[in-house]
């Protein structure tokens, strides 16, 4: 479990920078007070589980900061990274709404601050404010669109293109620019997780990385990614600008 914050560390929902981009943006001032007073905020270190596949959904979670990965285990207990959640995402709501156990596990991939809202509080807010339920319906619809797009990419794009797409997403959030104009970032994912996210085998990913390095598009030093000319990555997948 994560480390529970002290009361003085609990952020007020009114001041949350992510709220206007979440389902909770439709809550009234009184409802936000209720949410602020009943949520529990915890800090998680990389590798810590936030919720576990197969467990009952006792409520839902809001990711305030950090990065969370969705994992699913096979019959041998090996986990596969299925997706990423960035700040502003609500986690575990599908299991809560369906009344089913968690279908995946949520794991912190970077230091993450997560707020937990218990089942009774969520139910009370849904009953008081039907617009909140509609917002969750919109979120489900959007996530179905993401799944369809991911499937389309898996059958139409090369492994190289899928890898570059992922690197550009991570670059947009985590890269810094050096004095020489080159960009650098520490990848928050292992190579095995990267391979799982783009739907390929680790050995295929390794070959693809070598070819990208041979072409001078990027250089990998462990988890540190160096991109000398980021526009070259955009050109590679046909965007041509950034």
BELGIVEN-V757565 format. One record per run of one state. SS is the DSSP state (2 for helix, 1 for strand, 0 for the rest). FROM is the first residue (numbers start at 1). LEN is the number of residues. If there is no record, write none. Layout:
# BELGIVEN-V757565
<<SS & FROM & LEN> <SS & FROM & LEN>>
This chain:
# BELGIVEN-V757565
<<0 & 1 & 2> <1 & 3 & 2> <0 & 5 & 2> <2 & 7 & 3> <0 & 10 & 3> <2 & 13 & 3> <0 & 16 & 3> <2 & 19 & 3> <0 & 22 & 1> <2 & 23 & 4> <0 & 27 & 2> <2 & 29 & 10> <0 & 39 & 1> <1 & 40 & 5> <0 & 45 & 4> <1 & 49 & 3> <0 & 52 & 7> <1 & 59 & 15> <0 & 74 & 5> <1 & 79 & 8> <0 & 87 & 3> <1 & 90 & 2> <0 & 92 & 1> <2 & 93 & 6> <0 & 99 & 6> <1 & 105 & 14> <2 & 119 & 10> <0 & 129 & 1> <2 & 130 & 27> <0 & 157 & 2> <2 & 159 & 16> <0 & 175 & 1> <1 & 176 & 2> <0 & 178 & 5> <1 & 183 & 4> <0 & 187 & 4> <2 & 191 & 7> <0 & 198 & 4> <2 & 202 & 13> <0 & 215 & 4> <1 & 219 & 3> <0 & 222 & 2> <1 & 224 & 4> <0 & 228 & 2> <2 & 230 & 7> <0 & 237 & 6>>
